[in-house]
């Protein structure tokens, strides 16, 4: 059974940095893409950044220049380096992966349980 486990969340002051990690495990044939979403209180879940199999990346406008997404394909792990954090970055951050369980399957989305990032003085 596929599992995505996030780590690295916590409390940080405005202007500080955090590095989130997400490791995918289970019977995975291949990973098409991995990414990060976040959900703040009272808000809908939104895309933060994702990275595709060819290495192309995509970022929300609100985090461009501050966040960097990267991956370690050998470990099925995606990272999110978050710099210059703002209070509005406070949210539960969820890892997402579009992956195949077998050669002939289509890609399906899987989600982690989330890790809380709180940016506050």
C-alpha positions in Angstrom: 0.0 0.0 0.0 1.4 3.4 -1.0 2.2 5.8 1.8 3.4 9.4 1.7 4.9 10.7 4.9 5.8 14.4 5.4 8.2 15.8 7.9 9.9 19.0 8.8 7.0 21.2 9.8 7.1 23.3 12.9 7.1 26.8 14.4 9.4 29.5 12.7 9.7 33.2 13.0 8.9 35.5 10.0 11.9 35.6 7.8 13.0 32.2 8.8 13.4 29.0 6.9 12.1 25.4 7.0 12.8 22.4 4.9 10.0 19.9 4.3 10.5 16.3 3.2 8.1 13.8 1.8 9.0 10.2 1.2 6.8 7.9 -0.8 6.9 4.2 -0.1 5.1 1.0 -1.1 4.6 -0.9 -4.4 5.4 2.0 -6.7 6.2 1.3 -10.3 7.0 4.9 -11.3 6.3 8.5 -10.1 5.1 11.0 -12.7 5.1 14.0 -10.4 5.4 15.1 -6.8 4.4 18.3 -5.2 3.3 20.3 -2.2 -0.1 21.8 -1.4 -1.2 23.7 1.6 -4.4 24.6 3.4 -4.7 27.5 5.9 -7.6 27.8 8.4 -10.8 28.7 6.6 -9.1 28.5 3.2 -9.2 25.9 0.4 -6.2 23.7 -0.4 -3.9 25.3 -2.9 -0.9 24.3 -4.9 2.4 25.5 -3.6 4.8 23.7 -6.0 5.3 20.6 -7.9 8.0 18.8 -9.9 7.5 16.5 -12.9 9.4 13.4 -14.1 11.4 15.4 -16.6 12.5 17.9 -13.9 10.2 20.8 -14.8 8.9 22.7 -11.8 5.9 24.9 -11.1 5.3 27.4 -8.3 2.5 29.4 -7.0 3.1 33.1 -7.6 2.9 33.7 -3.8 6.0 31.6 -3.2 8.2 32.2 -6.3 11.7 33.3 -5.3 11.2 32.1 -1.8 10.5 28.4 -2.0 12.4 25.7 -3.9 11.1 22.2 -4.7 13.5 19.4 -5.4 13.6 15.6 -5.5 15.7 12.6 -4.9 14.4 10.0 -7.4 16.4 7.1 -5.8 14.6 7.7 -2.5 11.2 8.6 -3.9 11.5 11.8 -1.9 10.5 15.4 -2.6 11.7 18.4 -0.6 10.4 21.9 -0.2 13.0 24.5 1.0 11.1 27.5 2.3 12.9 30.7 2.9 11.8 34.2 3.9 8.7 32.8 5.5 5.8 35.0 6.1 2.8 34.7 8.4 0.6 34.0 5.5 2.6 30.9 4.8 1.1 29.4 7.9 -0.8 26.3 6.9 -0.9 22.5 6.9 1.3 21.4 4.1 0.4 18.2 2.2 2.6 16.1 0.0 1.1 14.9 -3.3 2.3 12.3 -5.7 1.0 11.2 -9.1 2.3 7.7 -9.5 1.8 4.3 -11.2 1.5 1.1 -9.3 2.1 -1.0 -12.5 3.5 -0.6 -16.0 0.1 -0.5 -17.6 -1.8 1.6 -15.0 -2.5 5.2 -15.4 -1.1 7.7 -12.9 -3.2 8.2 -9.8 -2.9 10.9 -7.0 -1.9 10.0 -3.5 -1.8 12.3 -0.5 0.1 12.5 2.7 -1.5 13.4 6.1 0.1 16.8 6.2 2.6 18.7 8.4 1.9 21.9 10.1 3.9 25.0 9.4 3.4 28.0 11.7 5.1 31.3 11.0 4.7 33.6 14.0 6.7 35.9 16.3 
